């Protein structure tokens, strides 16, 4: 389902006129299933420390993510290069940086330089572990400055020069996350913080699993995971476990300092089978039997993207609904009980009774929407206007032929007939 199929501002004002709880519920449900992941992110109250958590700042709605970084262990400045498609809309730009301290806590806020300008961000994770060279992660929302200073623009490869990291033990690196939005409906979730892993005794530290939940689909889908991981000292062994539908896949060759020493930025594709409702991700410091010391690692960021299931459905004609009463999705419509609605469908519009003509198509459209089918603006407007008209003449069961409302009723019935027959909207159920 796409947002373009429903005029949300119109619904907010007009849906109050509906009497049927079922219609209100299905329309609210169609909206909520689209925006729920974004609401959960934006309502986050705290960052994760020793377990990645929901960001404590609002995360812009989006449909895709780009992540790039630079390792800063050996030298500064470092360059982050990120290409933005020409047709992309930039919704938000986040900058993350991580390092390890010794003796002195680097503080709850840290300032670094990007393209020669100061950028300050709060600590969102750490110090972890608390006793030995603790790791700290900071994050800044640089959307406003990034666009106003032309740091990140669509249609070009952008380069950020990052410097000023001054962690006392080591400077791991920095990464930029760009959220793009093209209006498509996806389940997009972000977690961040600082979760540290280091297997050898007496530490025996491993990260906590991160679980992403989503609506099931009748069809398999391809999801994407993005990870920002610091402090890996290749070739010390580490692994990423991904669990889908109870099956765990271990990847032990993806954390390879691919953005420079001590920084990994990776994107992984994950096949989600039909009916699955969650994916779990966890990072490990491992002993692979090679004799190499298990890696230490600081997990800073993870994002998950999955296309929403296609809930647009298709429409049935009033003939189908009239002849399939046991397939009705509800027995309580907005203006009529299920029995009353069925009797109306079986009532022929004698002498061109405009009330019955309109009521037929109105009932058919309502059953299609409650059945889970999307409705375009034109049909929704017609349905709401039809409800007012039918309610006004409900006691008479007829619209006088000399009334201008008769012509309006016929016009509205025509629009709803086009919707029910699949001429407009998502199409007819073949």
C-alpha positions in Angstrom: 0.0 0.0 0.0 1.2 3.5 -0.8 0.3 6.6 1.1 -0.8 8.2 -2.1 -3.8 6.0 -2.2 -5.3 7.7 0.9 -5.8 11.4 1.6 -4.8 11.3 5.3 -5.8 14.8 6.2 -9.3 14.2 4.6 -9.7 11.0 6.6 -8.8 12.7 9.9 -11.6 15.2 9.4 -14.2 13.1 7.7 -13.8 9.7 9.2 -15.5 11.1 12.4 -18.8 11.0 10.4 -18.6 7.2 10.1 -20.7 5.2 12.5 -19.2 1.8 11.9 -16.4 0.9 14.2 -15.3 -1.7 11.6 -14.7 0.9 8.9 -12.8 3.2 11.3 -10.8 0.3 12.5 -9.7 -0.8 9.0 -8.7 2.7 7.9 -6.8 3.3 11.1 -5.3 -0.1 10.7 -4.1 0.6 7.2 -2.4 3.7 8.4 -0.9 2.2 11.6 0.6 -0.8 9.8 2.6 1.7 7.7 3.8 4.1 10.3 4.1 1.9 13.4 7.9 1.3 13.0 8.5 5.0 12.7 6.3 5.8 15.7 8.2 3.3 17.8 11.5 4.9 16.8 10.4 8.5 17.4 8.9 7.7 20.8 12.2 6.3 22.1 13.3 7.8 25.4 16.8 6.4 26.0 19.9 5.1 24.2 21.3 1.6 24.6 24.4 1.0 26.6 25.6 -2.6 26.6 22.6 -3.3 24.5 21.7 -1.3 21.4 18.4 0.6 21.9 16.0 2.9 20.1 17.6 6.3 19.4 16.8 9.1 21.8 16.2 11.5 19.0 13.4 11.5 16.4 14.2 9.5 13.4 12.8 10.8 10.1 10.5 8.5 8.1 12.3 7.0 5.2 12.5 4.2 2.7 16.2 3.5 2.4 19.5 4.0 4.2 23.1 4.6 3.0 26.0 4.1 5.4 29.7 4.9 4.9 32.6 5.5 7.2 36.3 5.9 7.7 38.7 4.3 10.2 40.7 6.8 12.2 43.0 4.6 14.2 46.2 5.6 12.5 45.7 9.1 11.1 43.4 12.1 10.9 41.6 13.6 9.0 39.8 10.7 7.4 37.5 11.0 4.4 34.0 9.6 4.3 32.7 9.3 0.7 29.0 8.8 0.1 27.1 8.9 -3.2 23.5 10.1 -3.1 21.3 9.3 -6.2 20.0 12.3 -8.1 16.4 11.4 -7.6 16.7 10.9 -3.8 15.1 12.9 -1.1 17.4 13.3 1.9 15.3 12.9 5.1 18.0 12.8 7.8 21.8 12.7 8.2 23.4 11.1 11.3 27.1 11.1 12.2 28.5 8.5 14.6 32.0 8.3 16.1 33.6 5.9 18.5 36.9 5.5 20.5 38.4 4.0 23.6 39.6 6.0 26.6 42.0 5.4 29.4 42.0 6.9 32.9 39.9 9.9 31.9 36.2 9.7 31.0 35.8 11.6 27.7 32.5 13.0 28.9 28.8 13.0 28.1 29.4 15.3 25.0 32.2 15.3 22.5 33.2 17.7 19.8 34.9 16.8 16.5 35.5 18.5 13.2 33.7 17.9 10.0 35.0 19.8 6.9 36.7 22.1 9.4 33.6 22.9 11.4 32.9 21.8 15.0 30.2 19.2 15.4 29.1 18.2 19.0 27.2 15.2 19.9 26.0 13.4 23.1 27.4 10.1 24.2 24.8 7.4 23.3 26.7 4.4 24.6 29.5 3.7 27.0 31.8 3.6 28.7 31.8 -0.2 28.0 33.4 -2.2 29.3 33.7 0.0 32.3 37.0 -1.3 33.7 39.5 -1.7 30.8 40.0 0.9 28.1 36.2 1.6 27.8 34.6 2.3 24.5 32.3 5.3 23.9 30.0 6.2 21.0 28.7 9.6 20.1 26.1 10.7 17.7 25.1 14.0 16.1 22.2 14.9 13.8 23.9 16.9 11.1 20.9 17.1 8.7 20.6 20.9 8.9 24.3 21.8 8.7 24.9 19.0 6.2 22.5 20.3 3.7 23.0 24.1 4.3 26.8 23.7 4.0 26.4 21.4 0.9 28.1 18.6 2.7 25.5 16.0 1.6 23.6 16.7 -1.6 21.6 14.4 -3.9 23.0 13.7 -7.3 26.7 13.7 -6.4 29.4 11.9 -4.5 29.9 13.8 -1.2 33.1 13.7 0.8 33.2 14.6 4.5 36.6 15.3 6.1 36.5 14.1 9.7 39.1 14.9 12.4 39.4 16.0 16.0 38.8 12.6 17.6 41.0 12.6 20.8 40.2 9.5 22.7 43.1 8.8 25.1 43.5 5.1 24.1 42.4 4.8 20.5 40.4 6.6 17.9 38.3 3.9 16.1 36.5 5.9 13.4 33.4 7.7 12.2 30.4 6.9 10.0 27.6 8.8 8.4 24.1 7.4 8.0 21.8 9.1 5.4 18.1 8.3 5.5 16.4 8.6 2.1 12.7 8.7 1.4 11.0 8.0 -1.9 7.5 7.4 -0.5 7.6 3.6 -0.7 6.3 1.7 2.2 9.0 -0.2 4.1 9.6 -1.4 7.7 12.6 0.7 8.6 14.0 0.5 12.1 17.2 1.8 13.7 19.0 0.8 17.0 22.2 2.4 18.3 24.5 2.7 21.3 27.6 0.8 22.3 27.6 -2.9 23.0 31.0 -4.4 23.6 32.2 -8.0 23.0 35.5 -9.6 24.1 35.5 -13.4 24.7 38.7 -14.2 26.7 38.5 -14.7 30.4 38.0 -13.0 32.8 35.9 -10.7 30.5 33.7 -13.2 28.6 31.7 -10.3 27.1 29.2 -10.8 24.3 26.7 -8.4 22.7 23.0 -8.6 23.4 20.8 -9.8 20.5 18.7 -7.2 18.7 15.3 -8.3 17.5 13.3 -6.6 14.7 9.6 -7.4 14.4 7.5 -6.9 11.3 4.2 -7.8 9.8 4.1 -11.2 8.0 3.6 -11.5 4.3 2.2 -14.2 2.1 5.3 -13.9 -0.1 9.0 -14.2 0.6 10.8 -10.8 0.8 14.4 -9.6 0.8 15.4 -7.5 3.8 18.6 -5.5 4.4 20.7 -5.0 7.5 23.3 -2.3 8.1 25.9 -2.6 10.8 28.6 -0.2 12.2 31.2 -2.0 14.2 34.4 -0.6 15.6 37.6 -1.9 17.3 37.9 -5.0 15.2 41.6 -5.8 14.9 41.8 -8.1 11.8 42.5 -11.0 11.7 41.2 -11.6 15.2 38.0 -13.7 14.8 34.5 -12.4 15.2 31.1 -13.4 13.9 27.6 -12.1 13.1 24.6 -14.4 13.8 21.3 -13.7 11.9 18.3 -15.7 13.0 15.1 -15.9 10.9 12.2 -18.1 11.5 14.2 -20.1 14.1 17.1 -20.7 11.7 20.5 -19.1 12.5 23.1 -18.3 10.0 26.6 -17.5 11.2 28.8 -15.2 9.2 32.4 -15.3 10.3 34.1 -13.4 7.5 32.3 -10.1 7.2 34.0 -8.0 9.9 37.2 -7.2 8.1 37.9 -3.5 8.8 36.4 -2.7 5.5 36.4 1.1 6.1 40.0 1.2 7.4 41.6 0.0 10.6 39.1 -0.6 13.4 36.0 0.3 11.5 33.5 -1.9 9.7 30.4 -0.7 7.8 28.5 -3.6 6.2 25.2 -4.2 4.5 23.7 -7.7 4.5 20.8 -9.0 2.5 18.4 -11.3 4.4 15.8 -13.6 2.8 12.6 -13.5 4.8 10.3 -16.4 4.1 6.5 -16.1 3.9 4.9 -15.9 7.3 8.0 -14.8 9.2 7.6 -12.0 11.7 11.1 -11.2 13.1 14.8 -11.2 12.5 17.4 -11.3 15.3 21.0 -10.1 15.0 23.9 -10.6 17.4 27.6 -10.0 17.2 30.2 -12.3 18.8 33.8 -12.4 19.8 34.7 -16.0 19.0 37.5 -18.6 19.3 37.6 -20.2 15.9 40.4 -22.6 16.8 43.0 -20.8 14.7 45.0 -19.8 17.8 44.3 -16.1 17.1 43.0 -14.1 20.0 39.3 -13.5 19.8 38.4 -10.0 18.6 37.2 -7.2 20.8 34.5 -5.2 19.1 32.1 -2.3 19.8 28.7 -2.5 18.1 27.5 1.0 17.5 24.6 0.9 15.0 22.2 -1.5 13.3 19.4 -0.7 10.9 16.8 -3.0 9.3 14.7 -2.4 6.2 12.0 -4.7 4.8 9.3 -3.9 2.2 5.9 -3.9 3.7 3.6 -6.7 2.6 1.3 -5.7 -0.3 -2.0 -5.1 1.5 -3.8 -3.3 -1.4 -5.9 -6.3 -2.2 -8.5 -6.1 -4.9 -12.2 -5.3 -5.2 -15.3 -7.4 -5.7 -18.5 -6.3 -7.4 -21.8 -5.9 -5.6 -22.9 -9.1 -7.4 -20.1 -11.0 -5.6 -21.0 -9.6 -2.2 -24.7 -10.3 -2.8 -24.1 -13.9 -3.6 -21.4 -14.7 -1.1 -22.8 -13.6 2.3 -20.4 -16.0 4.2 -17.4 -14.1 2.7 -18.5 -10.8 4.2 -15.6 -9.4 6.4 -18.1 -7.8 8.8 -21.8 -8.0 9.8 -21.9 -4.5 11.1 -21.6 -1.7 8.5 -21.6 2.0 9.0 -25.3 2.7 8.2 -26.8 -0.8 8.2 -26.6 -4.1 9.9 -25.4 -7.0 7.9 -28.9 -8.2 7.4 -30.2 -4.8 6.3 -27.3 -4.4 3.9 -27.9 -7.8 2.3 -31.6 -7.0 1.9 -30.7 -3.7 0.2 -28.4 -5.6 -2.2 -31.2 -7.9 -3.1 -33.6 -5.0 -3.6 -33.9 -3.9 -7.2 -33.9 -0.1 -7.8 -37.5 0.1 -9.0 -38.3 3.1 -11.2 -34.6 4.2 -11.0 -34.6 4.6 -7.2 -31.4 6.6 -6.7 -31.3 5.8 -3.0 -31.1 2.0 -3.7 -28.7 2.5 -6.7 -26.3 4.5 -4.5 -26.7 2.2 -1.4 -25.8 -0.8 -3.6 -22.4 0.6 -4.6 -21.9 2.2 -1.1 -22.2 -1.1 0.6 -20.0 -2.9 -1.9 -17.3 -0.3 -1.5 -17.4 -0.5 2.3 -17.2 -4.3 2.2 -14.1 -4.0 -0.1 -12.4 -1.6 2.3 -13.2 -3.6 5.4 -11.9 -6.6 3.5 -8.5 -5.0 3.4 -8.5 -3.3 0.0 -7.0 0.2 -0.4 -9.2 3.0 -1.7 -8.0 5.9 -3.8 -8.9 9.5 -3.0 -11.6 9.8 -5.6 -13.5 6.8 -4.4 -13.0 7.7 -0.7 -14.4 11.1 -1.3 -17.4 9.6 -3.1 -17.9 7.1 -0.3 -17.9 9.7 2.4 -20.3 12.0 0.4 -22.6 9.0 -0.3 -22.7 8.2 3.4 -24.0 11.7 4.2 -26.6 11.5 1.4 -27.8 8.0 2.4 -28.0 9.0 6.0 -30.1 12.1 5.2 -32.7 10.1 3.1 -32.4 6.8 5.1 -35.9 7.1 6.7 -37.6 7.6 3.3 -35.5 5.1 1.5 -35.8 7.2 -1.6 -34.5 10.4 -3.1 -37.1 12.5 -4.9 -36.7 12.6 -8.6 -37.0 16.4 -8.7 -34.3 16.9 -6.1 -30.8 17.9 -7.2 -29.6 15.2 -4.8 -30.8 12.5 -7.2 -28.2 13.5 -9.9 -25.5 13.7 -7.2 -26.5 10.2 -6.0 -26.2 8.8 -9.5 -22.8 10.4 -10.0 -21.5 9.1 -6.7 -22.8 5.6 -7.4 -21.0 5.7 -10.8 -17.6 6.5 -9.1 -18.2 3.7 -6.5 -19.2 1.3 -9.2 -15.9 2.1 -11.0 -14.1 1.3 -7.8 -16.0 -1.9 -7.1 -15.4 -3.1 -10.7 -11.7 -2.3 -10.5 -11.7 0.5 -13.1 -10.2 2.8 -10.5 -8.2 1.7 -7.4 -6.1 -1.5 -7.1 -8.2 -3.5 -9.6 -10.8 -6.2 -9.7 -10.3 -9.6 -8.1 -10.1 -11.9 -11.2 
